[in-house]
Amino acid sequence: MPEEQDIILVDLGPTSGVRGVARLSTTDMAEKSAELVEKAMGTIRGMAKKVVETVESIKVSERPSKVEVEFGIKLDAEAGALLSKVSAETSMNVTLTWEHKDAAK
């Protein structure tokens, strides 16, 4: 369990077709939130790795000097962390930027 100051709570809202009958305890909510945030961070790591692999597959002389990728992550109680439209109301917007160090030379 993360330190108290490190807890990020996620508002999961109702799931389509499901009616809530009980509230999660604060501990359960913190654990579920921590799990979803970790899944989101895994999604970000995976996207970053794919971008790096893609850029590295480009011949050095043809690589862009800077690469920026923007995407959204939607946290879902059932599915975990999903890529979503950046404009989606319930998404976390993520921008990753790389600068090719050799381009400055």
Residue pairs with C-beta under 8 A, 6 or more apart in sequence:
1 30
1 31
1 34
2 30
2 34
7 30
7 33
7 34
8 33
8 34
8 37
9 29
9 30
9 33
10 32
10 33
10 36
10 37
10 75
12 32
12 36
12 75
12 76
12 77
13 90
14 20
15 76
15 77
15 78
24 32
32 77
35 80
36 75
36 77
36 80
36 81
37 75
39 75
39 80
39 81
40 73
40 75
40 81
40 92
42 81
43 73
43 81
43 82
43 83
44 73
44 94
44 96
47 69
47 71
47 83
47 94
47 96
48 96
51 67
51 69
51 96
51 98
52 98
55 63
55 64
55 67
55 98
55 100
60 102
63 100
63 103
64 100
65 99
65 100
65 103
65 104
66 97
66 98
66 99
66 100
66 103
67 97
67 98
67 100
68 95
68 96
68 97
68 98
69 95
69 96
69 97
70 86
70 93
70 94
70 95
70 96
71 83
71 84
71 86
71 93
71 94
72 83
72 84
72 85
72 86
72 87
72 88
72 91
72 92
72 93
72 94
73 81
73 82
73 83
73 84
73 91
73 92
73 94
74 81
74 82
74 83
74 84
74 88
74 90
74 91
74 92
75 81
75 90
75 92
76 82
84 90
84 91
85 91
86 93
